[in-house]
Amino acid sequence: MTNNDVLRSFRYALDLKDSTLHACFADAGEPLAPAHLAALLKRDEEPGFEPLSDTLLSQFLDGFVSLRRGKREPRPGEAPAASVELSNNRILRAVRIGLELKDTDVLAIMSLADTPLSKTELSALFRREDHRNYQPCGNQFLRNFLKGLGLWHRARS
């Protein structure tokens, strides 16, 4: 899944407006011009398409989390958080944090996408990479999660 696919799927799943997307980017310190955002949301084969970098998607996710949950102020004496490499696991974690999803919510979302999952399999996705039970999140899993998220969100609205 490309970063542009993730942004488009996420936008569709939560029915986000352009103004919300702009706010997420701006909150992370990366304000975008409307034309730039439109180019990022285009499909690969459309004229004017611009690829979305890992850095920009990471900033969007950080902005989404801070808009939903509030900015996290560093504790006195704490160093600013280091930039973490973007992965499907990181995307999944950011969405979970931003939407304040519990394990049961994620399991329900995956069931809606016809991808049943056990609690053990789910916890392996949220572990640190150096943990022995860590499991990388594949593109198909992330695609199914975003599909299920859309169904879950519409059912709750």
PyMOL commands that set and color helices and strands:
alter all, ss='L'
color gray80, all
select helices_A, chain A and resi 3-14+18-27+34-41+54-69+88-98+103-112+119-125+139-156
alter helices_A, ss='H'
color red, helices_A
deselect
rebuild
show_as cartoon
